[in-house]
Amino acid sequence: MNLKGKDFLKLLDFSSEEILALIELAQDLKQKKYDNIPHKLCEGKNIALIFEKTSTRTRCSFEVAARDLGMGVTYLDPTGSQIGKKESIADTARVLCRIYDGIEYRGYGQEIVEELARYSSVPVWNGLTNEFHPTQILADMMTIKEKFGRLKGLNFVYMGDARYNMGNSLMVGCAKLGLNFTACAPEKYFPDAALIKTCEELAKESGATLTFETDPTKAVKGADVICTDVWVSMGEPAEVWEARIKELSPYRVNSAIMEMTGKDETIFMHCLPSFHDLKTQVGKEMGERFGIDAMEVTDEVFESAQSVVFDEAENRMHTIKAVMAATLSDQAFA
């Protein structure tokens, strides 16, 4: 694997072999961390983190991973950078790449991170855009591999709104790595038709299948993995909650859905944060407004032995570390 100097913007840019190699590197770096073996593969380098959308897991993962690799970190929150406001994206990229060895972007349109990369002479990494969330999918696939020992041939079902970054990226990841992907939602919530067509071609190469189903009872039968995400994405107006809750409530992951798989070993995944109870400001507000005690997943499933959500959260750090090491380090990786 030779990815030094390469950007990490979306999984479509990488071969299945490269994606698997990144997961294997993440597993190796995870074991080194557990064994307290130093792995300062990027010692002396510095990175900038541009966050137009805030995040707990992404920020902490990048910062801890960078420090484990021996790097310094500068965090630019939504008020800490002039990107796109008083300074163009191109100019921001050309300034930061003179100062830093790598740049992470988390924010809005995919075109922003693509433009950053176009004008930067150092690697740019996508921490999340509206369209794609590639570091999350690396963590998800690593978690699945840890639980099942393999990826190819497993049945992966995504419940709920599959039109945005998680639905898109999971479909791409499954198509690339040979998992059978099912999006289960009302038709209006299926991924973009052009991306589906691209993934169908990828699936032919990997042996995966892509299915789009409106009936949860059909979708989850035989599922090895059931995954969901929040019904309203960051940056969307509060007015959409009523429609989403009405239209997506039949796709809430509950114990009945988990039992319909017919498999005791089925795991539940969620990229977090999750509205599985009323212990958040938004969860409490929506609970009182619509008379519900959970949204995309019930607390019973979220807290069950089948839930691997915190394994996923941890693996964000290990996979992000692998991406940075592979794109910045002079060391060769098998």
KAFENUR-V884157 format. One record per residue. PSI is psi in degrees with one decimal (999 if undefined). NEAR is the number of other C-alpha atoms within 8 Angstrom. D_LAST is the distance of its C-alpha to the last C-alpha in Angstrom with 2 decimals. Layout:
BEGIN
psi/near/d_last
PSI/NEAR/D_LAST
PSI/NEAR/D_LAST
END
This chain:
BEGIN
psi/near/d_last
119.2/7/5.86
93.8/6/8.77
10.4/7/11.33
130.2/9/13.15
-4.0/8/16.82
143.9/8/16.67
157.4/9/19.13
88.6/12/18.62
-36.3/11/21.98
154.3/11/21.76
-21.3/11/19.48
-20.7/6/21.30
-5.8/7/19.47
148.6/8/16.03
162.4/8/14.99
-35.3/8/14.60
-39.8/6/11.05
-40.4/9/10.31
-44.8/11/12.52
-36.8/9/11.00
-38.0/10/7.49
-39.8/13/9.78
-42.1/14/11.68
-39.5/8/9.12
-41.0/11/8.40
-40.6/13/12.20
-40.3/10/12.82
-44.0/8/11.11
-33.1/12/13.13
-45.3/9/16.10
-40.1/8/16.20
-40.8/11/16.11
-43.6/9/18.96
-34.8/7/20.84
5.7/6/20.61
37.1/6/21.74
116.9/7/18.90
143.4/7/18.97
59.9/9/15.95
69.8/8/17.69
-14.4/10/14.80
35.2/11/17.32
134.5/8/20.44
-9.2/7/23.48
164.9/10/22.54
144.5/11/24.78
154.1/14/24.62
136.1/13/27.49
111.1/12/27.91
115.3/13/30.51
97.5/12/32.02
-20.2/10/34.81
127.2/10/34.45
160.7/9/34.18
141.2/6/31.88
-57.3/6/31.42
-43.9/8/27.90
-45.9/10/26.33
-50.2/10/27.93
-38.8/9/27.27
-47.6/12/23.62
-41.7/11/23.00
-46.7/9/25.20
-42.8/9/23.85
-44.2/12/20.17
-43.3/14/21.07
-37.0/10/23.04
-33.5/10/20.42
-2.5/13/18.16
17.6/13/21.25
155.7/13/22.63
153.8/10/26.18
135.0/11/27.22
122.3/8/30.25
124.7/8/31.36
105.2/11/33.68
-178.5/11/35.59
-20.2/10/37.76
-1.7/6/40.41
2.2/6/38.20
150.1/8/37.33
13.0/9/39.54
124.0/9/36.96
-7.5/7/38.94
-73.6/6/42.18
-7.8/6/43.35
135.8/9/40.32
160.8/9/38.59
-42.4/11/34.98
-44.1/10/34.38
-39.3/9/36.11
-45.4/12/34.29
-43.4/12/30.91
-26.1/11/32.16
-52.1/8/33.49
-35.4/11/30.58
-14.3/13/27.95
-17.8/6/30.15
-35.8/6/30.00
161.9/12/26.63
-12.8/11/22.95
153.2/13/22.29
127.8/15/24.72
142.0/12/24.78
132.2/14/27.56
118.4/13/29.14
-121.7/11/32.34
-115.5/10/34.07
145.9/9/33.52
-28.9/10/30.20
-25.0/6/31.91
-49.9/9/31.98
-31.3/14/28.25
-39.1/9/27.86
-39.2/10/30.56
-47.0/13/29.05
-37.3/13/25.83
-34.5/7/27.97
-0.9/10/29.79
140.6/12/27.08
-0.8/7/25.19
160.9/11/22.62
139.8/15/20.32
134.7/16/22.46
137.5/12/21.44
110.2/15/23.65
-8.7/12/24.91
133.1/14/27.36
177.0/14/29.73
-32.2/10/32.50
-33.6/12/30.48
151.5/13/26.88
68.6/14/25.06
-33.1/14/21.32
-31.9/12/20.18
-39.0/9/22.54
-35.8/12/21.17
-44.6/13/17.60
-40.6/15/19.42
-45.8/11/21.59
-36.5/11/18.95
-42.6/12/17.13
-43.6/12/20.64
-43.4/11/21.49
-37.2/10/18.47
-37.6/8/19.51
-35.9/6/23.04
-12.7/7/22.70
1.5/7/19.46
171.8/7/18.82
-47.6/12/19.49
130.3/8/20.63
-8.5/9/24.40
153.7/11/25.35
115.5/12/28.42
124.8/14/28.14
125.6/14/31.45
121.4/13/32.01
129.2/15/35.59
-152.3/15/37.53
106.3/12/37.17
19.6/15/34.24
-15.1/11/35.17
-153.0/11/33.13
-41.8/13/29.68
-48.8/13/28.81
-45.5/13/30.26
-52.0/14/28.76
-36.4/15/25.21
-38.9/9/25.24
-44.2/11/26.59
-47.5/11/23.84
-43.7/11/21.10
-43.9/13/22.83
-38.5/18/23.43
-39.7/12/19.82
1.9/12/18.47
17.6/15/21.47
144.3/14/23.61
116.7/13/27.34
131.6/15/28.61
127.0/13/32.25
123.9/15/33.96
111.9/16/37.20
170.4/18/39.76
151.6/10/42.89
-36.0/7/42.25
-14.4/5/42.66
8.6/10/39.57
157.8/13/37.19
167.9/11/34.42
137.7/7/35.26
-38.1/6/36.15
-39.9/6/34.14
-37.2/9/30.91
-44.3/9/31.80
-42.7/8/32.18
-44.5/8/28.77
-30.6/12/27.18
-37.5/11/29.28
-40.8/8/27.72
-39.3/10/24.17
-32.1/14/25.40
-35.9/9/26.64
-36.7/7/23.17
-15.1/10/21.61
6.6/8/24.76
164.6/16/25.65
149.4/12/29.24
128.8/11/30.80
142.8/7/34.14
113.2/9/36.58
138.4/13/39.20
-15.3/9/42.11
110.9/8/43.08
-35.2/12/41.09
-32.7/8/42.43
-38.2/7/40.90
-39.9/13/37.63
-7.1/13/36.59
121.5/9/37.59
8.6/8/34.64
136.8/15/32.33
-31.2/12/29.40
131.4/12/28.85
127.8/15/31.60
148.6/11/30.84
178.5/13/33.24
171.5/13/33.76
152.5/11/36.81
-20.2/12/39.43
120.0/8/40.17
158.8/6/37.43
131.4/5/37.61
-13.3/4/40.04
149.8/7/42.03
151.3/5/45.78
-22.1/5/47.28
-20.0/5/49.59
-11.3/9/46.93
-45.4/9/46.74
-46.9/7/49.82
-41.7/7/48.68
-45.0/11/45.15
-41.3/10/46.50
-44.8/7/49.04
-28.3/8/46.71
-6.9/14/43.59
-35.5/10/45.27
-11.6/6/45.20
11.6/11/41.38
135.6/12/41.24
113.5/12/38.92
-177.9/10/41.28
-36.3/9/41.66
-42.0/6/43.34
-43.5/11/40.41
-36.8/11/37.98
-29.8/9/40.36
-17.0/9/40.62
-28.3/12/37.06
10.6/8/38.43
128.1/9/35.37
-24.7/5/35.48
2.9/6/31.71
136.1/12/31.54
154.8/10/29.97
135.9/13/31.23
151.0/13/29.14
134.5/11/30.30
-15.6/11/28.60
152.2/8/31.61
161.4/6/34.19
142.7/10/36.32
68.8/12/40.05
-3.5/12/40.38
-166.3/12/43.52
24.9/12/46.12
14.8/6/44.75
161.8/8/43.74
-47.3/7/46.13
-45.0/7/45.17
-42.7/12/45.07
-43.1/11/48.50
-45.8/8/49.97
-33.4/10/48.86
-44.7/12/49.87
-37.0/8/53.34
-37.8/6/53.65
2.7/6/52.62
39.7/7/53.35
155.7/8/49.83
1.9/9/47.87
161.8/13/44.36
-97.6/14/42.79
-21.1/17/39.53
144.3/14/39.04
155.9/15/41.52
-33.3/9/41.22
-44.6/8/41.43
-43.2/13/38.20
-38.9/11/36.43
5.3/7/37.29
168.9/7/36.79
-20.2/5/34.40
-14.7/9/32.76
130.3/11/31.82
27.3/11/28.27
-32.7/12/28.96
-22.1/6/28.27
-43.4/8/24.92
-47.2/14/24.09
-44.4/12/25.56
-42.5/8/23.50
-15.6/12/20.23
-45.1/15/21.11
-43.6/14/20.40
-39.4/15/17.00
-37.3/16/15.78
-39.5/13/17.54
-40.9/14/15.91
-42.5/13/12.42
-46.6/10/13.93
-42.2/10/15.53
-43.4/11/12.74
-31.5/12/10.50
-13.1/12/13.73
-30.6/12/15.32
148.7/11/13.23
-12.0/6/12.97
140.5/5/9.94
140.3/7/6.72
138.8/7/3.78
999/4/0.00
END
